[in-house]
């Protein structure tokens, strides 16, 4: 968790924060297989439509390596699904850049 920074923690309850942390750690290992030297992974979580029963989550993900940085984002009603989508999109972006 030392290279993972989560922004927007105040908008999340404890269960939601645990979901984000758990999935971030899981995908960190997958991303680290491709990028050996990751400086920082930033996860920015925003919530929208909080007045009703449900919240809409927007996740912005940034992976910073010594020579390149990669960005991805996702917006979804389900937090777990949003985190999975953004990390899968990040994996596609990274694979595309290193495809050469």
N, C-alpha and C positions, 0 to 999 in steps of 0.2 A: 504494500500500500504506500510505500515511500515515494514512488514515482507517479502516483495517481492523486489528482486534486479534484475534489467535487465542489462545484460552486452552486449555490441555491439550496443549501441544506435547510435553511430556515423555512422553506416552503414544503418540506417533506416531514412526515411523521416517522417514528422509529422503524416501523415495519418497512416503509418505502425506502428508507435510507439503507437498511440491511439488504434489500433486494438490489439496489444500485451497487453497493459495495461488493456483494457476492458475485454479481455478474461481471463487474469491472475486473475483479481479480481473476475470474475464469478466462475472460477474453484477453486480459493482459498477457497471460502465458501464451495464448495462441498468436498474438501479434508479435511477441518477443521471439518466436521461432523464425519470423521473417526479418524483423528488424532487431538485430542483436543489441544495439546500443540505443535504448530509448531514454531520452532526457526527461520527458514529462508527458503524461496523459491528462488532459483537462476535460472534465465532464461538466457541462453547464446545464442545469435543470431549471426549467421555468414551468410554472403551472398557470393555466388559464381556466376561465369559467368556474371559479371556485365557489360561486354563490349557490349552485344547484347541488345535487347529490353526487355528481361525478366531477372529476377534474380532468382537464386535457393537459398532457405533458408534452413539452418541447425539449428535446435533448440535442445539444450541440457537442460534438466530440472533436477534440484536436489532439493529434499525436505529434510530438515534437522530437525529432531525431537531430543529431549534430549537423547534418547537411540538408535535410528536407523537413517540411511539416505537411501534415495531411489533415483534411477537414471532412466531416460528415455531419448530417443532421437528420432528425426524425421528429415527427409529431404524431401523437396517438393518444387515444383515451385510456389505454391500459399501459401502465408504467413498465411492466416486464416486457411486453411486446415492443414498446418504444426503444428500450435499451437493447434488446436483441436486434432490432432492425438497424439501429445506428451502428452497432459494432459489426454487423454483417456488411453493411455498406462500407465501413472503414476497411474491412478486410479486402473488399473488391477494389477500393481505391489504391490500397497498398500493392496488391497483386498487379494491378494495371501499371503502376509506376515502375515496378521492378520486373515487368514482363520481358524487357529487352533482352 
